[in-house]
Amino acid sequence: MGILPLNSYDSSLFVVENGFLTYQGDTPSYVGVDVSSHQGLIDWEQVADAGVDFAMIRVGYRGYGSEGKMMPDANFEANIQGALDAGLKVGVYYFSQAITEEEARQEAEYVLEQIKDYDVTYPVVFDWERQNYSGSRTQKVPDVQTMGNLANTFCQVIEEAGYEPMVYFYQFQAYNYYDLSQIMAYPFWVAQYTDTPTFYYDFDMWQYSSTGRVPGIQGNVDLDIRFQR
């Protein structure tokens, strides 16, 4: 395990343009949204016309309870085809509730099956989040070694299939659930709802708002910025 590179973005170079956060440094940045069935039907042409460059689309999720059945996102096909037809770059994420490496592998294989007929050129993301309520299979967070194994297993399967893997987390999760040096082979997508990112380590994508408003999408939507390096 190596030494994690630190966050080197200059906070003074984050600027809002046309309602979206951009980075004015030497590293090119791109405007994105991430969506699921929660956003309902989306007019992707309007989204593209508003200045959005890419979309991260939920493929599906693992259900709760002991069975943990894998479920499709009801709007996945409409979203990915609509975004591609509108000229957006597309990546996907899977809302994981895996608690074993075999489950993480199953999730990755499920994602690959769902995206095989689409032009996915942005990352394929392992999005594991704790669910703290009765019946949740992730109330008890696995130890950091297991968490790293889950992320690595998912990402290795995705990478072997020729896609770019990525790991999503929010700051508390990153600092407390993972040993980030264990998963540093893969780029990070960090969620932090602030004007500038204070996450200590390097990252490639930033989810900076959960209350964005974008033409073509009803209600709130997550806003993202991708750094191309």
Disulfide bonds with the S-S distance in Angstrom:
none
